[in-house]
Amino acid sequence: MQNETLVQLAVDALEELKGKDIVTIDVREKTSVTDYMIIASGTSSRHVKSLVENVLEKVKEQGVRPLGSEGLEGGEWALLDLGNVVVHVMQVPTRQFYDLERLWQGAEQSRAQHGPDAE
């Protein structure tokens, strides 16, 4: 599956369960670890878990095998490693604390254009 298609699949899965403030960051020119990072917020630990589990379900339906996941037990911050796409879902205070968008500020960033948080 092409990177852009995988990114859109993950973003759609996050939007489907009302993920907040979804941002896609193109990090191809900044790191060799991954090509894209997707960052979204959940409103509670249950919401964070549900968002990541929905992305996991949708990508598996398309034949994508995740390389790993972290944080699903706690629900404050969960990570899903899809290889060329890494999905971070956090509760708002955790997201503000780590401020990944600022960390990758030199990379191209775009916000999801659907849902209640669209500009």
N, C-alpha and C positions, 0 to 999 in steps of 0.2 A: 504494500500500500504506500502510495506517495505521501511524503511528509505533510503537505498542505491538506490532503484529504483526511489524514489522521488527526491533524489539528482541528479541522472543522467538525469531525466526528466527536472529538472530546468536548469541544465548546458546545455543540448541540446537546450532548448528554448533560453537561453542567446546566445549561439554560433550561432543559426539560424539567429539572427539579429545583428551579429558581435559585441557582447559584448567583451570588452578588458580585458586582464589579469584576467581571472576567477580563483578564488582560493576557494577550499573547505577546511573547517577546522572542524575536528572532536573534538567537545568540550564535549563529553560524560563524560570524567573523570574530567572536569573542572567546570561544572555548571549543575544545574538541570533544567534550563530554557528551553534548547533545546539540541538536539543531534548534529546537524550540522549547520554550518554557511557557506553560499556561498557569496563571495564578488566579484563584477565585476565592471568595469568602463564603463561609457558611454561617448560619445564625446560632448554631448550637453544636455540641459534640455529635449528636445524632444526625444533624443536617450535614456536617462535614463527612461523616461516614457514609451517609446515603449518597452524597454527590460522587464520592470516589467509587463506591460500589456500582453506581449507574454507569460511570465512564468505563469501568472494568467490564461490565456486562456488555455494553455496546461494542467495545473494541474486540472482545472475544467473539461476538456474533459475526464480526467481519474477518475472523481468522487471525487476529493479531494476538501474539503471546506476550504478555507483559514480562519484563525482566525482573520486576520486584515491586514491592510496596512496603511502606513504613507508616507507622502511626495510626493505623486503623483502630487499634485497641483504645487509645486515649481520646481521639477525636478533636484534639486541639489543633493539630496540624497533621495532615496526611499527605503522603507523596506516592505517586504512581509512576513508575519508570517504564515507559513504552519504547525505550531505545532512543530514537531520534526526537522523541517528544517526552518531556517530563511534566507531569501535572502536580501542582501544589494546591491543596485546598486547606484553608485556615480559618479559624474564628477571627473576627475583626481585630481584637486586641493583639493577638499573636502576629497577625499580618502587619499591623502597624509597628510592632516591636522589631521584626526582622526586616521590614521594608525592602523586599527583594527588587521592587521596581527601581528604587534608587541605586541599589547595588549594580544593576544592569542598565543604568541610565544611558550609556553610550550606544545601546542596541536599539534597533527599531521595535517600537511597542505599539500595539493596537488594541483597542477595547472592543468587546463584542457589541454589535449594533442592534441587538434584539433585546426585548424584555424591558422591565421598568427602569433599569439603570442606564439605558442607552442614551447617548447624548443627542 
